[in-house]
Every structure is written in structure tokens, then in C-alpha cells.
């Protein structure tokens, strides 16, 4: 029983990392906490469902189209709204949260409620892992999480755009002095964060249904992972994903599934009280700010 919880804990941990990847990347580069992230997640899932089920587009075309459209939505949001609010943290949060809330409630008004809104699994079947069977869709989540993390590591270290991302993340003013257009880089970061959010959606949503409430849940999951790990820290995000993923799996098995979200809230409260910058974050500690 415990080994089964550990196995599904690994799957849950990598799913959490996938959910938080785009949010963490956008904040780490541009400093913008994108509170419309959950709405982007639902938009990607719902859009893929519409293209596949209603318009008859093949799934292998519907997915990249929605990844592109979701990324484009993030870039447009930055260009039309957030570029005017850069540096005004509260205004950025209010603007992105307001846009996300409006989008999610619009989906609810359009009738995005019901069990018919589901995406087909990308890989069918199951494999045996010791005494347990793991469906291939969950195994695919593990593979996607590892490959995507490795790709981003290589991308940010060996590509011109990735190096510009790292330069801006380290010091925006120095990046400006070196000729990096920080507004353009921040827009690209919002776009890439949206695309990563869409990828997480099309990989994870086949395990359940597409719903408005999933947007709020994903936003909370991403916030919990990034706050516990340290906002902007890639390594901290991975560490926090495994801590929270395993804790959620154990809580679900021994106390009930409704405790999974409680784990996130408790983790946020504990980390903010004990270490406000997160496990591996670089923000100032409480005693340094007083």
C-alpha cells in the first residue's frame, strides 16, 4: 500500500512541477506573478476540446495550435496591459487576477460544466511497476516532465533568447545596459509561460474533466509550489513539487482526498512564517527587511 502511494506520489509531484513551470519561469524572468495562470490552463484545455470535438481537427494538430494560442494570449496580455504596470506589483497582481477571474467566469457562463468536457488520453494502456500497474498516461506525464525540464535547462544556457532570459533574471538594469530589450524579453517570458501552462493542461487534463474550478485549483497548486520552493528558483520549484506531491499522496491515502488542498495551504503558511523567501528563494528574509 505504501509503495503504491509513493509511486503515485512521484506522478503527482511531476504533475505539480508541470503545473508550476510556466508560472515560475514568468516570475523568475519578468518579476510578474501571473494570477491569470489558472484561466490559461482552462483555456488551453477547453480550446483543445473545441478543436478536437467540435471542429474535427486531429488531436496532434489541436494540441500545438492551443499551445501557440495560449502563449500568444500571454504575450498579448503583457503588451496591452502589463507593460504599463511594470514594477507596480500590486497593480500587476490585481490586473492578472482580474483578467483570469473574468475569463474563468466567462467559461462558466458559456456552460463549461459537465463530464462531457474531457480530453482523450494521449497514450493508452498500462505498464507494471513492481506489484502495481501504472497507466501509460501517467507514465507519459513523468516522461514529459523530465524532458521539458531538461529542455528548459539547455534552452536557458545555450540559446541567445535563453541567455537574455537569464541576464534579465539576474539584473534587469544591467541587461538594459547590455542592449537587451527587457520589455520584449518580459513579453516573451509571458508567452513562454503561457505555452508551458498549455502543455501542462493537455498532458494532465486527460486524467479528469475540464472545469472552471480546475483553473482555481491549478493557480493555488502553482502558487504553493513556487512559494514553498522560492519564487523564481527552478531547483526550489522541483524540490517543492516533490515535497508537496508526496505529502498530498500520503494525505490522500491515509486521511482522504479532501486533505490534498489542505496540505498546500498548510505548507504556504508554514513556509511564510519560517522562511518567507522559500526553501531556495533569493528574496530577503524577514529579519533583513525590518
C-alpha positions, -999 to 999 in steps of 0.1 A, spaced: 0 0 0 28 24 10 47 17 -22 16 24 -43 13 58 -25 50 65 -33 45 56 -70 15 78 -74 33 104 -53 60 106 -79 34 111 -107 17 138 -86 50 155 -79 59 157 -116 24 169 -124 28 197 -99 61 206 -114 45 208 -148 17 230 -135 41 254 -118 68 255 -145 53 283 -166 43 304 -135 78 301 -120 96 309 -153 75 340 -159 80 354 -124 117 345 -124 124 364 -156 100 393 -156 91 395 -119 54 393 -128 32 370 -108 7 359 -134 -26 353 -115 -44 345 -147 -24 313 -149 -53 291 -140 -75 307 -167 -48 300 -193 -48 263 -181 -86 260 -186 -84 280 -219 -59 255 -233 -79 225 -223 -112 239 -234 -97 252 -267 -82 218 -274 -116 201 -267 -133 225 -290 -109 220 -319 -109 182 -315 -146 175 -306 -165 203 -323 -143 213 -353 -130 178 -360 -93 188 -360 -69 159 -353 -56 159 -318 -19 161 -329 -28 194 -346 -52 207 -319 -26 205 -292 2 226 -308 -24 251 -320 -36 257 -285 -1 258 -270 7 285 -296 -26 304 -290 -22 303 -252 14 315 -254 2 343 -278 -25 352 -253 1 357 -226 23 378 -249 -7 400 -259 -17 404 -223 17 417 -215 18 441 -245 -17 455 -240 -19 456 -202 11 447 -181 37 468 -200 20 498 -184 22 483 -149 57 470 -148 72 475 -113 38 481 -97 35 447 -80 0 451 -65 -13 465 -98 2 436 -117 -15 411 -93 -48 429 -95 -47 431 -133 -38 395 -139 -62 382 -113 -90 403 -127 -83 390 -162 -82 354 -151 -113 357 -129 -132 373 -158 -121 346 -182 -130 317 -158 -164 331 -151 -170 336 -188 -162 299 -193 -188 291 -166 -213 314 -182 -207 296 -216 -217 263 -199 -183 247 -192 -198 224 -167 -202 187 -171 -185 154 -176 -186 156 -214 -156 181 -214 -128 156 -214 -97 151 -235 -87 116 -247 -56 101 -233 -25 106 -254 -11 72 -246 -34 42 -239 -26 11 -219 -7 4 -187 27 -9 -175 36 -29 -144 59 -13 -119 67 -39 -93 34 -52 -79 14 -22 -92 1 -12 -126 6 24 -139 -15 37 -168 6 50 -197 -9 85 -195 6 89 -160 39 74 -173 37 99 -201 34 128 -176 66 116 -159 85 115 -193 71 149 -203 81 165 -170 117 152 -172 121 161 -209 106 196 -206 127 204 -175 159 192 -194 149 212 -225 144 244 -205 178 239 -187 195 236 -221 175 264 -237 183 289 -209 220 282 -211 228 277 -248 204 298 -268 205 336 -273 170 341 -261 176 318 -231 207 338 -222 188 370 -225 162 355 -201 190 347 -176 205 381 -179 173 398 -172 165 375 -143 199 383 -127 197 421 -131 173 440 -154 192 473 -153 225 456 -163 206 438 -191 194 471 -203 229 485 -204 240 455 -224 214 462 -251 187 437 -241 152 449 -247 137 440 -213 101 447 -224 105 423 -253 121 397 -231 93 401 -205 67 397 -232 85 365 -245 86 352 -209 48 357 -206 43 340 -239 66 310 -230 49 308 -195 15 305 -212 28 279 -236 42 258 -208 8 262 -190 -10 249 -221 14 219 -223 7 210 -187 -30 212 -194 -31 189 -224 -9 163 -206 -27 164 -172 -64 170 -181 -69 137 -198 -69 122 -163 -100 141 -154 -125 166 -167 -121 202 -179 -138 225 -155 -137 261 -143 -128 250 -108 -97 234 -122 -84 269 -130 -86 280 -94 -70 247 -82 -41 250 -107 -34 286 -97 -33 275 -60 -11 245 -68 14 266 -88 14 293 -60 20 267 -33 49 251 -53 66 284 -61 62 299 -26 75 268 -9 104 264 -33 111 300 -36 97 323 -63 119 323 -93 141 294 -82 139 265 -107 156 240 -83 134 251 -54 104 245 -76 114 209 -83 122 203 -47 89 218 -35 70 198 -62 83 165 -47 77 176 -11 41 187 -18 34 159 -42 44 132 -18 27 149 11 -6 151 -9 -3 115 -19 2 103 17 -26 127 30 -50 113 3 -43 77 12 -44 79 50 -68 109 56 -89 114 24 -86 132 -9 -101 164 5 -69 168 26 -48 173 -5 -56 210 -9 -52 215 29 -16 203 25 -9 232 1 -24 258 24 -6 245 55 27 244 35 23 280 24 15 292 60 45 273 75 70 284 49 59 321 50 62 320 88 95 302 90 113 312 57 95 339 37 119 336 7 111 299 3 134 269 6 158 281 -21 145 316 -28 166 347 -31 142 372 -17 153 389 16 145 372 48 122 388 74 149 400 97 167 417 68 136 437 58 130 451 93 
